[in-house]
Amino acid sequence: MGRTKTSGIWTDATGSKTVDKRFAGERIYARLGPISHEGAERWLASQIQRIRLAREGGTRPRVTFREAAAKYLRDFQEKIATIDVAAWHIEALDPWIGDRSLEEVHDETLRAFKEHRLNVDKVSLTTVNRAFEIVRRILNLAARVWRHPNGMTWLQTAPLITVERNRAARKAYPLSWEEQDLLFAELPELNRAMATFKVNTGTRDQEVCLLRWSWELKVEALDASVFVIPGEFVKNREDRLVVLNNEARNVVKQMRGRHSTYVFAYQRPRTRSPDVYVKPQKAAREIETMNNTAWQNARKRAAQKYREKLGRDAPWGFAHVRIHDLKHTFGRRLRAAAVPEETRAVLLGHKTRSMPTHYSVAELAELLAAVNRIDRSLATPAITLLRAAA
């Protein structure tokens, strides 16, 4: 990479510009990409002016949304499990508001982004709302937390960012026991085992896919075992306790010994004679997501058999049932079993103020008893009647 005639601006072999300069004790660094030298100079000058004004006191330096978004991603990359999703939304927002100052970001300047995403990109209103929630979070941090060296916040007041209610958003679809039997019967063995584990533990997709044997802890006093998923693999960044009922324990027993690291690992089966194959069979590997073609094809076949098996047309929610609906099913069954709300929150991995970080044997026994209260006999006709009226 070669330095240009302006100190602090570098150009690599592809013509992309990088700024790396110290001014008044602060480092100014950014990869600007394939912009002109004059554009890089203007950007560097604006940053020098921002630092100079900040040190003069009494003046709030101009900060662009792009700069604020970059700080947000840096500050929260180790604190938010879905930071990659936030980065994806910010990347989509950048062409529309990236160069605008924080004071210029509000409902009116976001209108074109919203219309383009809905009408051109054909994303859902929920997806647009997620992007707006990130914008709102960044502006709130700029107005309340982030400060310049002169003590002033990055933004005087955060504007109200309107998040339109999506009345057409897909609602949760907890499965009945009959629907679960119909759907799971269409899944391959490994996928069925993972789905059975998920619907009996309330774990998330990635928590199931990345579940490791090293996270299993034996509870000798209860003749049972639990899994403790480290916070870095959990959405709320808190260690997640996974309590196994009898069904989940059977799945773990079935998977034991198949892979040294992961509880659920996939190995492509060989259907022909071993003599036919020249290359050795590939080792089993972890699974990236439960929402794969096996799940989608099984869902489609189950919906086609719905009338034959259950005597009525498949509801739209069943024909489009999501992996996350298995978690909703677990929660609904705990509620039907009269499990207290606080206990349900722990079992579902929800973050609560009263959530303990350590559990006694007595507390684990209570949680174990709660998950084993899930029983087919607790299925009520109320849910069926509500669906029929929908």
C-alpha positions as CSV (number, residue, x, y, z in Angstrom):
1,M,0.0,0.0,0.0
2,G,1.4,3.4,-1.0
3,R,1.0,6.7,0.8
4,T,-0.4,9.6,-1.3
5,K,0.7,13.2,-1.3
6,T,-1.6,13.9,1.6
7,S,-0.2,12.6,4.9
8,G,-2.4,9.9,6.4
9,I,-4.1,8.8,3.1
10,W,-3.0,5.5,1.6
11,T,-3.9,3.8,-1.7
12,D,-3.6,0.1,-2.2
13,A,-3.1,-1.9,-5.4
14,T,-6.8,-1.8,-6.3
15,G,-7.0,2.0,-5.9
16,S,-9.0,1.8,-2.6
17,K,-8.2,4.5,-0.1
18,T,-7.5,4.1,3.6
19,V,-7.1,6.9,6.1
20,D,-4.8,6.3,9.1
21,K,-3.7,9.5,10.8
22,R,-3.2,10.9,14.3
23,F,-4.5,14.4,15.1
24,A,-4.4,16.1,18.5
25,G,-3.7,12.7,20.1
26,E,-6.6,10.9,18.5
27,R,-6.4,8.3,15.8
28,I,-8.4,8.9,12.6
29,Y,-8.9,5.6,10.7
30,A,-11.3,4.3,8.1
31,R,-11.3,2.2,5.0
32,L,-13.0,4.5,2.4
33,G,-12.9,2.1,-0.6
34,P,-12.4,3.2,-4.2
35,I,-13.2,6.9,-3.8
36,S,-11.2,9.8,-5.4
37,H,-8.3,11.3,-3.6
38,E,-10.2,14.6,-3.3
39,G,-13.1,12.7,-1.6
40,A,-10.6,11.1,0.8
41,E,-9.1,14.5,1.6
42,R,-12.6,16.0,2.3
43,W,-13.4,13.1,4.6
44,L,-10.1,13.5,6.5
45,A,-10.7,17.3,6.8
46,S,-14.1,16.8,8.2
47,Q,-12.7,14.4,10.9
48,I,-10.0,16.9,11.8
49,Q,-12.6,19.7,12.1
50,R,-14.8,17.4,14.2
51,I,-11.9,16.8,16.7
52,R,-10.9,20.5,16.7
53,L,-14.5,21.6,17.5
54,A,-14.9,19.0,20.1
55,R,-11.8,20.4,21.9
56,E,-12.9,24.0,21.7
57,G,-15.9,23.2,23.9
58,G,-19.5,24.5,23.5
59,T,-19.9,23.2,19.9
60,R,-21.4,19.8,19.1
61,P,-19.3,18.3,16.2
62,R,-21.1,16.8,13.3
63,V,-21.4,13.0,13.4
64,T,-22.8,11.0,10.5
65,F,-25.0,8.0,10.9
66,R,-22.3,5.9,9.3
67,E,-19.9,6.8,12.1
68,A,-22.5,6.2,14.8
69,A,-23.4,2.8,13.3
70,A,-19.8,1.8,13.2
71,K,-19.4,2.7,16.8
72,Y,-22.5,0.7,17.7
73,L,-21.2,-2.4,15.9
74,R,-17.8,-2.1,17.6
75,D,-19.3,-1.5,21.1
76,F,-21.8,-4.3,20.9
77,Q,-20.1,-7.0,18.8
78,E,-19.4,-9.1,21.9
79,K,-22.6,-8.2,23.7
80,I,-25.3,-9.0,21.2
81,A,-25.6,-12.5,19.7
82,T,-27.5,-11.2,16.7
83,I,-25.0,-8.4,15.9
84,D,-24.4,-9.9,12.4
85,V,-28.1,-9.3,11.7
86,A,-27.8,-5.7,12.9
87,A,-24.8,-5.3,10.6
88,W,-27.0,-6.6,7.7
89,H,-29.7,-4.0,8.4
90,I,-27.1,-1.2,8.8
91,E,-25.6,-2.2,5.4
92,A,-29.0,-1.8,3.8
93,L,-29.5,1.6,5.5
94,D,-26.1,3.0,4.6
95,P,-26.8,4.2,1.0
96,W,-29.9,6.1,2.3
97,I,-28.7,7.8,5.5
98,G,-25.0,6.9,5.9
99,D,-23.7,10.3,4.9
100,R,-26.4,12.2,6.8
101,S,-25.7,13.8,10.2
102,L,-27.5,12.3,13.2
103,E,-29.7,15.4,13.3
104,E,-30.9,14.7,9.8
105,V,-32.0,11.1,10.6
106,H,-35.8,11.0,11.2
107,D,-39.0,9.7,9.8
108,E,-38.9,11.9,6.7
109,T,-35.4,11.0,5.7
110,L,-36.2,7.3,6.3
111,R,-39.3,7.3,4.1
112,A,-37.5,6.6,0.8
113,F,-35.6,3.7,2.4
114,K,-38.9,2.2,3.7
115,E,-40.6,2.5,0.3
116,H,-37.7,1.0,-1.5
117,R,-37.4,-1.9,0.8
118,L,-41.2,-2.7,0.7
119,N,-41.9,-2.0,-3.0
120,V,-38.6,-2.9,-4.8
121,D,-36.7,-5.3,-2.5
122,K,-40.1,-6.9,-1.5
123,V,-39.1,-7.4,2.1
124,S,-41.8,-7.5,4.8
125,L,-42.8,-4.6,7.1
126,T,-41.4,-6.6,10.0
127,T,-37.9,-6.5,8.3
128,V,-38.2,-2.7,7.8
129,N,-39.2,-2.4,11.4
130,R,-36.2,-4.3,12.6
131,A,-34.0,-1.8,10.7
132,F,-35.9,1.2,12.3
133,E,-35.4,-0.3,15.7
134,I,-31.7,-0.4,15.2
135,V,-31.8,3.3,14.0
136,R,-33.7,4.2,17.1
137,R,-31.3,2.4,19.3
138,I,-28.3,4.2,17.7
139,L,-29.9,7.6,18.0
140,N,-30.8,7.0,21.6
141,L,-27.2,6.0,22.5
142,A,-26.0,9.1,20.7
143,A,-28.3,11.3,22.7
144,R,-27.8,9.7,26.1
145,V,-24.5,7.8,26.3
146,W,-21.9,8.7,23.7
147,R,-20.1,11.9,24.3
148,H,-17.4,14.0,22.7
149,P,-14.2,15.0,24.5
150,N,-15.9,18.3,25.4
151,G,-18.6,16.4,27.3
152,M,-21.4,17.1,24.9
153,T,-23.5,14.1,23.6
154,W,-23.3,13.2,20.0
155,L,-26.9,14.2,19.5
156,Q,-28.9,16.7,21.5
157,T,-32.3,14.9,21.3
158,A,-33.2,11.6,19.7
159,P,-36.2,12.0,17.4
160,L,-39.2,9.6,17.6
161,I,-38.7,6.9,14.9
162,T,-42.1,5.5,14.0
163,V,-42.3,1.7,13.9
164,E,-45.5,0.8,12.1
165,R,-47.4,-2.1,13.5
166,N,-47.4,-5.0,11.1
167,R,-51.0,-6.4,11.3
168,A,-50.1,-9.0,8.7
169,A,-47.2,-10.4,10.6
170,R,-47.1,-14.2,10.8
171,K,-48.4,-15.3,14.2
172,A,-46.9,-18.1,16.2
173,Y,-48.4,-21.6,15.5
174,P,-48.0,-24.0,18.4
175,L,-48.5,-27.6,17.2
176,S,-51.1,-29.9,18.6
177,W,-49.9,-33.4,19.4
178,E,-51.6,-34.8,16.3
179,E,-49.9,-32.2,14.1
180,Q,-46.5,-32.9,15.7
181,D,-46.9,-36.6,15.0
182,L,-47.8,-35.9,11.4
183,L,-44.9,-33.5,10.8
184,F,-42.2,-35.4,12.6
185,A,-43.1,-38.6,10.8
186,E,-42.0,-36.9,7.6
187,L,-38.6,-35.8,8.9
188,P,-35.4,-37.9,8.4
189,E,-34.1,-39.5,11.6
190,L,-31.6,-36.8,12.6
191,N,-33.9,-33.9,11.8
192,R,-36.7,-35.7,13.8
193,A,-34.4,-36.1,16.8
194,M,-33.4,-32.4,16.7
195,A,-37.1,-31.4,16.4
196,T,-38.1,-33.7,19.3
197,F,-35.3,-32.2,21.4
198,K,-36.3,-28.6,20.5
199,V,-40.0,-29.1,21.2
200,N,-39.2,-30.6,24.6
201,T,-36.6,-28.1,25.7
202,G,-37.7,-24.8,24.2
203,T,-34.2,-24.2,22.8
204,R,-33.5,-22.0,19.8
205,D,-32.4,-23.2,16.4
206,Q,-28.7,-22.4,16.9
207,E,-28.7,-23.6,20.4
208,V,-29.7,-27.1,19.1
209,C,-27.4,-27.0,16.1
210,L,-24.3,-26.0,18.2
211,L,-25.1,-28.1,21.3
212,R,-21.9,-29.7,22.6
213,W,-21.2,-32.6,24.8
214,S,-18.8,-30.5,26.8
215,W,-21.8,-28.4,28.0
216,E,-23.5,-31.4,29.6
217,L,-23.4,-31.6,33.4
218,K,-24.4,-34.6,35.4
219,V,-26.7,-34.1,38.4
220,E,-26.0,-37.3,40.4
221,A,-28.5,-36.5,43.1
222,L,-31.3,-36.5,40.5
223,D,-29.9,-39.2,38.3
224,A,-30.2,-36.7,35.5
225,S,-28.1,-34.4,33.3
226,V,-28.6,-30.8,32.1
227,F,-26.8,-28.7,29.5
228,V,-25.5,-25.2,30.2
229,I,-25.0,-23.3,27.0
230,P,-22.3,-20.5,27.3
231,G,-23.7,-17.0,26.9
232,E,-21.7,-16.3,23.7
233,F,-24.0,-18.8,22.0
234,V,-27.2,-17.5,23.5
235,K,-29.3,-14.6,22.1
236,N,-29.5,-12.7,25.4
237,R,-25.8,-13.4,26.1
238,E,-26.7,-15.1,29.4
239,D,-25.7,-18.7,30.1
240,R,-28.6,-20.9,29.2
241,L,-29.8,-23.8,31.4
242,V,-31.4,-26.6,29.4
243,V,-33.4,-29.0,31.5
244,L,-34.2,-32.4,29.9
245,N,-37.6,-34.1,30.3
246,N,-37.9,-37.8,29.5
247,E,-38.3,-37.3,25.7
248,A,-35.3,-35.0,25.5
249,R,-33.2,-37.4,27.6
250,N,-34.1,-40.2,25.2
251,V,-32.9,-38.1,22.2
252,V,-29.6,-37.4,24.0
253,K,-29.2,-41.1,24.7
254,Q,-29.8,-41.8,21.0
255,M,-27.2,-39.3,19.9
256,R,-24.5,-40.2,22.4
257,G,-21.4,-41.6,20.7
258,R,-22.1,-40.4,17.2
259,H,-19.8,-37.4,17.4
260,S,-17.1,-36.4,19.8
261,T,-18.0,-32.7,19.9
262,Y,-21.5,-32.0,18.8
263,V,-24.7,-33.7,20.1
264,F,-26.3,-33.4,16.7
265,A,-23.9,-34.0,13.7
266,Y,-24.7,-34.8,10.1
267,Q,-23.0,-37.5,8.0
268,R,-24.1,-38.2,4.5
269,P,-25.3,-41.8,4.4
270,R,-23.9,-44.3,1.9
271,T,-26.7,-46.3,0.3
272,R,-24.6,-48.5,-2.0
273,S,-22.1,-51.3,-1.4
274,P,-18.9,-50.1,0.4
275,D,-16.9,-51.6,-2.5
276,V,-18.3,-49.0,-4.9
277,Y,-16.9,-46.0,-3.1
278,V,-13.3,-45.0,-3.9
279,K,-12.9,-42.1,-1.4
280,P,-13.3,-42.5,2.3
281,Q,-16.5,-41.4,3.9
282,K,-16.5,-37.8,5.0
283,A,-16.6,-37.2,8.8
284,A,-19.8,-36.1,10.5
285,R,-20.0,-32.3,10.9
286,E,-22.1,-29.8,12.7
287,I,-25.4,-28.6,11.3
288,E,-25.8,-24.9,10.3
289,T,-29.6,-24.6,10.7
290,M,-32.6,-26.8,11.3
291,N,-34.5,-24.8,8.7
292,N,-33.1,-26.8,5.8
293,T,-34.6,-28.5,2.8
294,A,-35.3,-31.6,4.9
295,W,-37.6,-29.5,7.2
296,Q,-39.2,-27.6,4.3
297,N,-39.9,-30.8,2.3
298,A,-41.3,-32.6,5.4
299,R,-43.5,-29.6,6.1
300,K,-44.9,-29.7,2.6
301,R,-45.6,-33.5,2.6
302,A,-47.2,-33.2,6.0
303,A,-49.5,-30.5,4.8
304,Q,-50.5,-32.6,1.8
305,K,-51.4,-35.5,4.1
306,Y,-53.3,-33.3,6.7
307,R,-56.8,-33.9,5.4
308,E,-56.2,-37.6,5.0
309,K,-54.8,-38.0,8.6
310,L,-56.8,-35.4,10.5
311,G,-60.0,-35.0,8.4
312,R,-59.7,-31.3,7.6
313,D,-57.7,-29.0,5.4
314,A,-54.3,-28.0,6.7
315,P,-54.3,-24.5,8.3
316,W,-52.0,-21.9,6.7
317,G,-49.9,-21.8,9.9
318,F,-49.2,-25.6,9.7
319,A,-48.4,-25.5,6.0
320,H,-45.9,-22.7,6.8
321,V,-44.8,-23.9,10.3
322,R,-41.4,-22.5,11.3
323,I,-38.7,-24.0,13.4
324,H,-39.3,-21.3,16.0
325,D,-42.9,-22.6,16.4
326,L,-41.5,-25.6,18.2
327,K,-40.3,-23.2,20.9
328,H,-43.8,-21.7,21.0
329,T,-45.2,-25.2,21.3
330,F,-43.0,-26.0,24.3
331,G,-44.1,-22.7,26.0
332,R,-47.8,-23.4,25.3
333,R,-47.6,-26.9,26.7
334,L,-45.9,-25.6,29.9
335,R,-48.7,-23.1,30.3
336,A,-51.3,-25.8,29.8
337,A,-49.6,-27.8,32.5
338,A,-50.0,-24.9,34.9
339,V,-46.3,-24.3,35.2
340,P,-45.7,-20.9,36.9
341,E,-44.7,-18.0,34.7
342,E,-41.3,-17.5,36.4
343,T,-40.5,-21.2,35.9
344,R,-41.6,-21.0,32.3
345,A,-39.2,-18.1,31.7
346,V,-36.3,-20.0,33.0
347,L,-37.1,-23.1,31.0
348,L,-37.6,-21.0,27.8
349,G,-34.3,-19.2,28.4
350,H,-35.9,-15.8,28.7
351,K,-34.0,-13.1,30.6
352,T,-35.6,-12.0,33.8
353,R,-34.5,-9.9,36.8
354,S,-34.9,-12.8,39.1
355,M,-33.1,-15.4,37.0
356,P,-30.4,-17.1,39.1
357,T,-27.0,-17.8,37.9
358,H,-26.6,-20.9,40.0
359,Y,-29.2,-23.6,40.8
360,S,-29.4,-25.8,43.9
361,V,-30.4,-29.4,43.6
362,A,-33.9,-28.5,44.9
363,E,-34.3,-25.9,42.2
364,L,-33.2,-28.2,39.5
365,A,-35.6,-30.8,40.8
366,E,-38.4,-28.3,40.5
367,L,-37.5,-27.5,36.9
368,L,-37.2,-31.1,36.1
369,A,-40.6,-31.8,37.5
370,A,-42.0,-28.9,35.5
371,V,-40.7,-30.1,32.1
372,N,-42.0,-33.6,32.8
373,R,-45.5,-32.3,33.4
374,I,-45.8,-31.9,29.6
375,D,-48.2,-34.7,28.7
376,R,-50.5,-35.5,25.8
377,S,-53.5,-35.7,28.1
378,L,-53.1,-31.9,28.8
379,A,-54.0,-31.0,25.2
380,T,-57.2,-29.0,25.4
381,P,-59.9,-28.4,22.8
382,A,-59.8,-24.6,23.4
383,I,-56.8,-24.2,21.0
384,T,-58.5,-26.2,18.3
385,L,-61.7,-24.1,18.6
386,L,-59.7,-20.8,18.4
387,R,-57.9,-22.0,15.3
388,A,-61.2,-23.0,13.7
389,A,-62.6,-19.5,14.3
390,A,-59.5,-17.9,12.8
